[in-house]
Amino acid sequence: ELNVAVFRSDFTNMQTSQFDGSLSFNVTNAGEARVQGLEVDGRWAITNKLLMRGGASYLDFEYLDFPNGQCAFGQAPNSGPTACDQTGMRREFVPKYQGNVGWDYDIDLPNGWKLANTLDVIFNSGYLTTPSLDKRFEQSSYTKINARIALSGASDLWEVALVGKNLTDEAVITYANGLPVASVLTKGAGSGFYAFYEPARSVAIQGTIKF
């Protein structure tokens, strides 16, 4: 099974939420933007026990007209008294390339039990993590690996699984920004930043009982 999609969308009066540099977020009119790209996904049953699946995408996002963007923390306004021009830039959380490939392999054991094995590889080319499009908060490219091995009984009433997530221990930022209050406390001598991350590498044992 193979699916392919090519798309292009033009937006006018796009609304985006931006940090105002103090304590709140404001909805801003981003003017015009264009989103276009290519997506491919599919599945391949290599055997009756081995399934390969995956997908990949190319995404091009560009603000065609956004003169009133939020300035990055510490950036001097270049479009009016308080705004910064973000025309021609990409929106936050929009990677140019991303993809995944996975395998599911089932093994039937002689006693009627089953061993289900899953492996997933996830790639992301990176993205900006703040609406101010501050390049200091750019998430670099990464590749994550998740795996699961599960043993279940003949009646499927129980299952014991070994689960590993983010086995490559990638540091993935989900959101980041500056702390304007920090510069006030230091009287301009320093600044602060914060970020939220996805969970680091984890390995767990998972049990399920049906009754």
C-alpha positions, 0 to 999 in steps of 0.5 A: 500500500502506497499513498502520495499527497502533493499540496499547496495552500495559501493563507490570508489573515493567518492568526498566530499567538505570540509572546508579548515580551512580558507576561502574556500571549497575544493573537497577531495577524500574520498577513499571508503565508504559503504552505506546500509540500509532499507526503508519502506513506505506505505499508509492505507485508514482506511475509505474513509475519513481517510488516514494514511501514513508514512515511516521509514528508517535505514541508515548505512554509513561508510567511509571504507578508508578516511585517508585525512579528514579535521581536526575539528577546533582545532583538531591536525592532526593525518594522515599526516601534515594537515589531520585527519583520518575519516575512520570508521566514518559516513558522515555529515547529515546522521541520523541512523534512521528517519521516519514520520507518517501522517493522512489526515481526510476530513469532508464534511459539510452540505452546500457543504463545506469541512474541510480538516485536516492534521497532520504530525509527523517527527522523526530524530535520529540526525546527524553531521552538518559539513564535518569535522565531529566535534562532537561539531556540532552534531544535537541531535534527535528531533520530529517535528509536523506539522498540517493544517486545511483548509476550502474550498467552494463547488466549490473549488474556495476558501480556508482558512487554519490554518497552524502550522509548527514545533509546538514542536519548535525544534531547528534543525541545517542545517549546522554548523562550526567553525570560524578560524578568531575568534581565530586569532582576540583573539590571540588564547584565544578564538574561534567562531562558527556559525550555520544555523537553520530551522525555529522555531515554526510558526502559519499562516493563509493561503488564496487561491482564484481561478479565 
